[in-house]
Amino acid sequence: MSTTSNILTLLKFTCSKQKAPMVEYDQFSDYVHRYAQHHLEENPDLAVYCSSDYKVPLETEINSLVSDRQIAIGTVRSKDCIFVVPYLVESYAALFSQIEANVKIPFPSIGDLPKSVPAEVVTKRQSDEILYGRLEKEELNDRTLYCVLFSKTVPSLLYPSSYPAVSLLHLALKKIQELLRKEESHDYFLKKLSISNPGKELSIKTFFNQFCAEPVAALESLKNTGDTFYYWSQLCYFLKQDYTKLKDFTPEDVSVLQSVAIIEVATSFYKSKAAERIQTEAAFEQLDTLMKNPPYYFNMADIIKMKDKNGIPLLGQYKEEQLKSHLNAKSQESVGNQMPELLIFKLKDDSGYYIYKQRVIPLVLRLANDVRILVREALIKHWHRCLLEHETLPEMKENLAFERCLEKEVASLEPVLAALLEASFLPVVAFEDKTSGHITLFKDGSLIPYSELLMLSRHEIFADARLRLPFWYTLPPISWIIKFLFKKPKSKKRKKEAEPAALKFQEEKKAEEQEVLRKRNEEDSLDPRRSRRRELRKAAAEVEKELVPENSTLDRELKGYMHEWNDRIGKQNYDNLGDDVDSLIRDYFRKILRTLKAESFTADRIRHLAETLVDTPSMMKIKNHPALKRYVELYILKIVKNLPSG
């Protein structure tokens, strides 16, 4: 043994030499003193045990080990002795190894401890407390000798902390298997199980014979199969019922009862784990479904907030570590040469989003359609202002500059669309896309121009901007004179050209909406009877922040989702279906609005109302239910947001 100043190590070494779990206190004290003097040069830490008062630091160390339940002090033949728990743990672990070789050896019970051994060497715990914890997370060490407590009719069992709990369960199964291999026991208990489960005789016989033949397979069945938990509990019940009737227990009878008790605890543990696993799997299925619904792209914060159909947060039905593992698996695992099912893309600010592969192209098309109208109107207005001041922008005349302008507008107005268009996975996804109305996003290996994607023409925008000018701007002689007189020097031109026109246009529209809302609230504040509507509009403004993306507007989101669920061909049919759905939503919500209170008007309430309406027979005829549900949510929000003052 290498030199050490660890008293517990010296105690274990002394016990192993004496082959006994105890050491006389005085003898060990002298041994430590001599050991320290002999090995002082090798280990200077032993100096405290070399002095004449060495017993003081030794006593302090001994008391610390007693407090830590690593040793216990007892009296044997009027002498103080130190009982070493780690040595006892190793001894009983060796006994369990012998039981593995010969299953007929009984389990050690509390009565097997010598009477001289103090009770402090044993840590008493209930069987479920020990086995649940160790089956959940095994930590093997030589620090604890457990006394596993069962019911009053089952004697307790000594169990060393260095022996795996799964191995203990395996021994319990082998002992029951050894009992049931006896012909009289085999037929007797098989008959009892069959009688108590009429109509399931074949299933019972298969379960019973598999257990008797292969205990290892039985252990795996116990861990992973939920269907047999009932059979296990019944078998344990019948075994316990028969053996508890005995008046005098043999060691073999005690081992059977202890084995049954161990199996019952394990069955309960694995049954609860199976239930948790089923709940977790169901929660992840719900999560996958929600992530395939609008708006189709979600960051980690969005995913953590997701709730099931009953409004219960999904995080809690699974752990955050399980969520991360699930998302990593979905975003990394692929079948053959195909891409993973879940893709990740990042915006310019490095914020990451998850999106399912089959939702990429529909999202690109929806966002492109949404942003098209806004960009067009913004550019017409911006170019009109520039022409009024006799300014000519490069994008008005050059196609390349126009494409750069559109790219800048999209990046500022819809960063998600810009990130998807630049994503490395988009060419592969576009190539694999089989959705109806397929649009080619790539030509000759390159993304189509932004003007083609957004269906915007430079000439048309320029022509529309010119049409808004006063008529004299179109008369060459007059326009030249006005330009000469009123054109600003370059140094005095506006320096906000770098600001995207669409972003400024959208900010102006939002400002107009806020001004309208402010005026309505001011009007309602004059009349106390209108306070309820004012509070509802305020609540709607708060909900809008949650339901509408920061870089979008309520009307824009409504138009986008309308295009997704409204599949009618022809403008008249398209408008008719939209009007019918809007009318249905208004009629449905009108009754609710009468009693609706501002404090109860939340995003969750809106989602519940929308789900109820979408599930009605008249709405079930529309195919794209996720987009329709999202549209209903936003339309309800719009109704409340635009409540009139009167």
C-alpha angles and dihedrals in degrees: 000000000000116000117275140169092209107117093200091055090051090049092052091047092051092049092049090052092049092038089224133110094231139061127196109250097227094044091051091047090055091045092054090049093051093042091053093050092049097048101032094112092051095045117025090188088077091069092098089063095049099066124089092256094051091131092072097063089038091054090049091053092046092051090050091053090049090053089049090052092237092121138015131208118228141158124248119179091344092307127114111243134187115226111204114214097196090057090052090048092053091047094053092043087057089051091053088052088055090051088055088058094042114025091189091073107102123241113260112259131199089258090064092071114100113255090239091063109097119235091241092078089068125070110208117213136159114260095242092049092054101038096041092053096044095044088050095048120001117212112177118200141137096242104098139047105196127208101208109211120209130173122310092266095053120070116234122258132223112232126180118221091226092066117085117247091223089057089051089052090048091054090050090053091048091052092052089044090053089052095048093049088071107098098231093047092043095055094038098055094037089056092049091051093047094049092050091051108046114191093022098078095122093049091047093049092049092050093046096047094046090053093049092048102044122019092180090058088046090056091052089047089052091051101046112021119080095185095069099050090093092052091050093051092048093048091050090048094053093046092049092045093056098042098046088061090067116103099203118038122210119207088257091053091050090051090052092051092046090049091050090050091050092049091049091054092046091048090052091048096049091043090056090046090051090051090049090048092051090047091049093048091049090049091051091049088053090048092051090050092050092048090055090056126083134323082031096201123079137173124214092267090056092048093050090054095052118122135199127242091280093054093253115139112252090217099083093043083068131018124252090246090053090049092053091047091049093050092045091051092048092048097044109033115087135177114233112314094338124113121253116278093240120051132197127213133175133217125222090270090057093249108147129221134191122221133171114244095237090054097054100084096042089050093049091051094046094048091045090051091047095049095043097075094044094048092047094050092044094051093047090052093044095047090046090056091048092050090049087059091044093248122146118204122206091237090061092064108022127063093208092053089046091055091050089049092052091047090053092048093050093046092053098039101037111018091171091060091046091051092049092049089053095042116119092226096056097087091053093044091048091050092051094043112122100168120135115267090030113198122200109236096176131052123183090352095304133101113260115253117277090241090059093044092050093035092232125149121207091209094051094048091048091048092050091049091051092048090063092057121101111267094249089065087069095054106090100213094045094041091051092053093047090047091051093049102039106027109119120232114257092250091058097047118115113277096205094088090114091064110095112251095220093053091052091045091052092048090053091052091049090049090052091051092049090050091052090049091048092052092049091051091049091051092048092048089065091059117052090203089066096053092098092060091046091053091047091053090050090051090049090053090055093047090049090063089059100041101037120061115246094243094049141060134235094246092048092052091048092053091047095053091042088062090052101053100027103081097165115134116227127037095256094052091043093052093044093055091046091050092048093052093045090050091049091051092049093049091048094047096042092075092047093048092063092069100024115127125203094234091056095046100099136142090259091053090051091050091051093049092048092049091051092051096044091054093059117109094248091056096042090076091070110089106209098064099168092056091043092052091050090049092051090051092052094044092053088050090051092051092055094040091054098044107149121242094234 
